[in-house]
């Protein structure tokens, strides 16, 4: 059936949907493998021990040893998470 034109009707235009700007996403960072907090603390304690041993167990730098060991262990854990797993 053919549609008749209505001279009194106001012509309407359909609008295309508004384009949205792409959202900025954070770069994909591989999720670190879960390490038990007790296991992590053990790794840090061991690394701190070896740091203290290398400086002759001189007193006064225990906190510095611990913080450096903590940074070292965390960096190694993150590096390990970035490596592809085999299997």
C-alpha positions in Angstrom: 0.0 0.0 0.0 1.3 3.4 -0.9 1.7 6.1 1.7 0.1 9.4 1.0 2.0 12.6 1.7 0.6 14.9 4.4 1.3 18.5 3.4 0.7 19.7 6.9 3.2 17.4 8.6 6.6 18.8 9.5 9.3 16.8 7.9 11.5 15.2 10.5 15.0 13.9 10.0 16.3 10.9 11.9 19.6 11.6 13.6 22.5 9.2 13.8 23.5 8.2 17.3 26.1 10.5 18.8 29.6 9.3 18.5 31.4 9.1 21.9 35.0 9.6 22.3 36.9 6.4 23.0 37.6 6.0 26.7 41.2 5.9 27.8 42.1 2.5 29.2 45.0 1.7 31.4 47.8 -0.3 29.7 47.4 -4.0 30.2 49.6 -5.1 33.1 49.8 -8.8 33.7 48.2 -9.7 37.0 50.9 -10.9 39.4 50.8 -14.6 40.5 49.3 -14.9 43.9 51.9 -15.4 46.6 50.8 -16.3 50.1 51.6 -13.4 52.4 53.5 -15.7 54.7 55.6 -17.0 51.8 56.3 -13.4 50.7 57.4 -12.4 54.2 59.7 -15.5 54.3 61.3 -14.5 51.0 61.8 -10.9 52.3 63.3 -12.2 55.6 65.7 -14.4 53.8 66.8 -11.6 51.4 67.2 -9.2 54.4 69.3 -11.8 56.2 71.7 -12.2 53.3 71.9 -8.4 53.0 72.8 -8.1 56.7 75.3 -11.0 56.3 77.0 -9.2 53.4 77.6 -6.1 55.6 78.9 -8.2 58.5 75.7 -8.0 60.7 76.7 -4.5 61.8 73.8 -3.1 63.9 71.7 -0.1 62.9 70.7 -0.9 59.3 68.1 -3.5 59.8 65.2 -1.4 58.5 67.2 -0.5 55.4 68.0 -4.2 54.8 64.3 -5.1 55.2 63.0 -2.4 52.9 65.6 -3.1 50.2 64.8 -6.8 50.4 61.1 -6.1 50.2 61.6 -4.0 47.0 63.9 -6.7 45.6 61.4 -9.5 46.3 58.4 -7.6 45.0 60.3 -6.7 41.8 61.2 -10.3 41.3 57.6 -11.5 41.8 56.3 -8.9 39.3 59.0 -9.9 36.8 58.0 -13.5 37.2 54.4 -12.6 36.5 55.4 -10.9 33.2 57.1 -14.1 31.9 54.9 -16.5 29.9 54.1 -19.6 31.8 55.0 -22.9 30.2 52.7 -25.8 30.4 
